[in-house]
Amino acid sequence: MQFEHTFKIKYSPQGLCLPLINHELKIELILISLDLGFGVLLMLLTWLFIWQDRLLYLTLLKNKLQTQKRLSIISSNKSSIASVIQEPIITEIPKIPTLPTIEELDKPKQLVTTKSSETKRLYKAYLTALEDER
């Protein structure tokens, strides 16, 4: 048995062969660049959505933490006021003999500042509160 195969070879002049190859290469390069462009575009969109979700999550978390911090400060202030009102703690403070009396505080001194007068006023209130307890 004989096997015969004929090859059909197209012969074209050399001038026509290069433009055909260049045209096919141009099409391939265009398709490759379009594929890369779409790939980069999809990658950028994916990163945009990922970072948008992260940034949105971080801003929501930050706002939530700030509101919780404010609420905890308010609630702790309210609870401490309520606990002071509900359960007053009275302890007897012994009077130290070296502390100045009200009469000694009323004596004029050479240097009196606003801070020292405020301290004197608070100390007088403290001494009168001690006397009222007795």
Short mmCIF file of the C-alpha atoms (twelve columns), coordinates in Angstrom:
data_MODEL
# 
_entry.id   MODEL 
# 
loop_
_atom_site.group_PDB 
_atom_site.id 
_atom_site.type_symbol 
_atom_site.label_atom_id 
_atom_site.label_alt_id 
_atom_site.label_comp_id 
_atom_site.label_asym_id 
_atom_site.label_seq_id 
_atom_site.Cartn_x 
_atom_site.Cartn_y 
_atom_site.Cartn_z 
_atom_site.pdbx_PDB_model_num 
ATOM 1   C CA . MET A 1   0.000   0.000  0.000   1 
ATOM 2   C CA . GLN A 2   1.358   3.313  -0.915  1 
ATOM 3   C CA . PHE A 3   0.768   6.427  1.099   1 
ATOM 4   C CA . GLU A 4   0.610   9.544  -0.917  1 
ATOM 5   C CA . HIS A 5   0.192   12.937 0.498   1 
ATOM 6   C CA . THR A 6   0.425   16.124 -1.347  1 
ATOM 7   C CA . PHE A 7   1.448   19.330 0.322   1 
ATOM 8   C CA . LYS A 8   -0.099  22.454 -0.983  1 
ATOM 9   C CA . ILE A 9   2.347   25.247 -0.635  1 
ATOM 10  C CA . LYS A 10  1.125   28.711 -1.304  1 
ATOM 11  C CA . TYR A 11  3.746   30.770 -2.804  1 
ATOM 12  C CA . SER A 12  3.440   34.480 -2.559  1 
ATOM 13  C CA . PRO A 13  5.958   37.089 -3.383  1 
ATOM 14  C CA . GLN A 14  8.067   38.241 -0.480  1 
ATOM 15  C CA . GLY A 15  6.520   41.683 -0.440  1 
ATOM 16  C CA . LEU A 16  3.061   40.315 0.340   1 
ATOM 17  C CA . CYS A 17  4.205   37.911 3.070   1 
ATOM 18  C CA . LEU A 18  5.507   40.493 5.568   1 
ATOM 19  C CA . PRO A 19  2.387   42.680 5.637   1 
ATOM 20  C CA . LEU A 20  0.279   39.589 6.386   1 
ATOM 21  C CA . ILE A 21  2.527   38.591 9.287   1 
ATOM 22  C CA . ASN A 22  2.697   42.138 10.576  1 
ATOM 23  C CA . HIS A 23  -1.086  42.463 10.374  1 
ATOM 24  C CA . GLU A 24  -1.577  39.264 12.375  1 
ATOM 25  C CA . LEU A 25  1.039   40.357 14.882  1 
ATOM 26  C CA . LYS A 26  -0.653  43.722 15.213  1 
ATOM 27  C CA . ILE A 27  -3.966  42.016 15.904  1 
ATOM 28  C CA . GLU A 28  -2.325  39.754 18.507  1 
ATOM 29  C CA . LEU A 29  -0.576  42.678 20.171  1 
ATOM 30  C CA . ILE A 30  -3.811  44.654 20.252  1 
ATOM 31  C CA . LEU A 31  -5.658  41.706 21.786  1 
ATOM 32  C CA . ILE A 32  -2.903  41.124 24.352  1 
ATOM 33  C CA . SER A 33  -2.866  44.806 25.322  1 
ATOM 34  C CA . LEU A 34  -6.665  44.815 25.613  1 
ATOM 35  C CA . ASP A 35  -6.496  41.725 27.836  1 
ATOM 36  C CA . LEU A 36  -3.831  43.333 30.004  1 
ATOM 37  C CA . GLY A 37  -5.822  46.557 30.152  1 
ATOM 38  C CA . PHE A 38  -8.961  44.733 31.245  1 
ATOM 39  C CA . GLY A 39  -6.936  42.743 33.761  1 
ATOM 40  C CA . VAL A 40  -5.395  45.874 35.244  1 
ATOM 41  C CA . LEU A 41  -8.789  47.586 35.280  1 
ATOM 42  C CA . LEU A 42  -10.384 44.655 37.083  1 
ATOM 43  C CA . MET A 43  -7.488  44.531 39.532  1 
ATOM 44  C CA . LEU A 44  -7.814  48.253 40.275  1 
ATOM 45  C CA . LEU A 45  -11.574 47.946 40.721  1 
ATOM 46  C CA . THR A 46  -11.070 45.008 43.079  1 
ATOM 47  C CA . TRP A 47  -8.526  46.938 45.149  1 
ATOM 48  C CA . LEU A 48  -10.820 49.950 45.134  1 
ATOM 49  C CA . PHE A 49  -13.689 47.911 46.544  1 
ATOM 50  C CA . ILE A 50  -11.438 46.216 49.096  1 
ATOM 51  C CA . TRP A 51  -9.938  49.487 50.315  1 
ATOM 52  C CA . GLN A 52  -13.304 51.240 50.213  1 
ATOM 53  C CA . ASP A 53  -14.747 48.548 52.462  1 
ATOM 54  C CA . ARG A 54  -11.748 48.761 54.791  1 
ATOM 55  C CA . LEU A 55  -11.862 52.549 54.968  1 
ATOM 56  C CA . LEU A 56  -15.619 52.517 55.462  1 
ATOM 57  C CA . TYR A 57  -15.258 49.881 58.171  1 
ATOM 58  C CA . LEU A 58  -12.497 51.859 59.894  1 
ATOM 59  C CA . THR A 59  -14.494 55.104 59.844  1 
ATOM 60  C CA . LEU A 60  -17.605 53.346 61.153  1 
ATOM 61  C CA . LEU A 61  -15.567 51.620 63.844  1 
ATOM 62  C CA . LYS A 62  -13.874 54.880 64.813  1 
ATOM 63  C CA . ASN A 63  -17.206 56.715 65.056  1 
ATOM 64  C CA . LYS A 64  -18.711 53.867 67.067  1 
ATOM 65  C CA . LEU A 65  -15.783 53.845 69.484  1 
ATOM 66  C CA . GLN A 66  -15.992 57.612 69.935  1 
ATOM 67  C CA . THR A 67  -19.723 57.452 70.705  1 
ATOM 68  C CA . GLN A 68  -19.153 54.546 73.107  1 
ATOM 69  C CA . LYS A 69  -16.398 56.508 74.839  1 
ATOM 70  C CA . ARG A 70  -18.705 59.500 75.229  1 
ATOM 71  C CA . LEU A 71  -21.546 57.310 76.491  1 
ATOM 72  C CA . SER A 72  -19.291 55.524 78.947  1 
ATOM 73  C CA . ILE A 73  -18.080 58.854 80.341  1 
ATOM 74  C CA . ILE A 74  -21.660 60.097 80.693  1 
ATOM 75  C CA . SER A 75  -22.891 56.842 82.200  1 
ATOM 76  C CA . SER A 76  -19.974 56.657 84.622  1 
ATOM 77  C CA . ASN A 77  -20.651 60.213 85.727  1 
ATOM 78  C CA . LYS A 78  -24.342 59.449 86.202  1 
ATOM 79  C CA . SER A 79  -23.666 56.243 88.097  1 
ATOM 80  C CA . SER A 80  -21.101 57.887 90.367  1 
ATOM 81  C CA . ILE A 81  -23.522 60.718 91.149  1 
ATOM 82  C CA . ALA A 82  -26.285 58.192 91.786  1 
ATOM 83  C CA . SER A 83  -24.048 56.098 94.004  1 
ATOM 84  C CA . VAL A 84  -23.027 59.168 95.989  1 
ATOM 85  C CA . ILE A 85  -26.662 60.113 96.468  1 
ATOM 86  C CA . GLN A 86  -27.793 56.585 97.316  1 
ATOM 87  C CA . GLU A 87  -24.952 55.582 99.592  1 
ATOM 88  C CA . PRO A 88  -23.327 58.548 101.290 1 
ATOM 89  C CA . ILE A 89  -20.114 57.572 103.009 1 
ATOM 90  C CA . ILE A 90  -19.403 59.607 106.132 1 
ATOM 91  C CA . THR A 91  -16.107 59.020 107.819 1 
ATOM 92  C CA . GLU A 92  -14.852 60.947 110.778 1 
ATOM 93  C CA . ILE A 93  -11.668 62.833 109.996 1 
ATOM 94  C CA . PRO A 94  -9.583  63.494 113.081 1 
ATOM 95  C CA . LYS A 95  -8.524  67.083 113.571 1 
ATOM 96  C CA . ILE A 96  -4.774  67.481 113.403 1 
ATOM 97  C CA . PRO A 97  -3.528  69.996 115.994 1 
ATOM 98  C CA . THR A 98  -0.971  71.527 113.627 1 
ATOM 99  C CA . LEU A 99  -3.637  72.769 111.215 1 
ATOM 100 C CA . PRO A 100 -4.324  76.496 111.444 1 
ATOM 101 C CA . THR A 101 -7.648  77.615 112.861 1 
ATOM 102 C CA . ILE A 102 -10.120 79.990 111.224 1 
ATOM 103 C CA . GLU A 103 -8.833  82.906 113.302 1 
ATOM 104 C CA . GLU A 104 -5.283  82.311 112.139 1 
ATOM 105 C CA . LEU A 105 -6.453  82.219 108.555 1 
ATOM 106 C CA . ASP A 106 -8.245  85.552 108.905 1 
ATOM 107 C CA . LYS A 107 -5.056  87.340 109.960 1 
ATOM 108 C CA . PRO A 108 -3.767  89.490 107.081 1 
ATOM 109 C CA . LYS A 109 -0.532  88.458 105.490 1 
ATOM 110 C CA . GLN A 110 1.772   90.384 103.219 1 
ATOM 111 C CA . LEU A 111 1.380   88.240 100.089 1 
ATOM 112 C CA . VAL A 112 -2.138  87.182 99.150  1 
ATOM 113 C CA . THR A 113 -2.843  85.766 95.727  1 
ATOM 114 C CA . THR A 114 -6.108  84.679 94.205  1 
ATOM 115 C CA . LYS A 115 -5.024  81.075 94.444  1 
ATOM 116 C CA . SER A 116 -4.239  81.345 98.133  1 
ATOM 117 C CA . SER A 117 -7.555  83.091 98.853  1 
ATOM 118 C CA . GLU A 118 -9.385  80.313 97.018  1 
ATOM 119 C CA . THR A 119 -7.484  77.747 99.071  1 
ATOM 120 C CA . LYS A 120 -8.365  79.634 102.273 1 
ATOM 121 C CA . ARG A 121 -12.028 79.702 101.312 1 
ATOM 122 C CA . LEU A 122 -12.063 75.960 100.644 1 
ATOM 123 C CA . TYR A 123 -10.212 75.256 103.876 1 
ATOM 124 C CA . LYS A 124 -12.661 77.386 105.867 1 
ATOM 125 C CA . ALA A 125 -15.525 75.425 104.347 1 
ATOM 126 C CA . TYR A 126 -13.740 72.216 105.318 1 
ATOM 127 C CA . LEU A 127 -13.271 73.370 108.928 1 
ATOM 128 C CA . THR A 128 -16.897 74.475 109.252 1 
ATOM 129 C CA . ALA A 129 -18.028 71.105 107.892 1 
ATOM 130 C CA . LEU A 130 -15.882 69.380 110.525 1 
ATOM 131 C CA . GLU A 131 -17.404 71.523 113.268 1 
ATOM 132 C CA . ASP A 132 -20.934 70.830 112.008 1 
ATOM 133 C CA . GLU A 133 -20.355 67.085 112.260 1 
ATOM 134 C CA . ARG A 134 -19.504 67.385 115.937 1 
# 
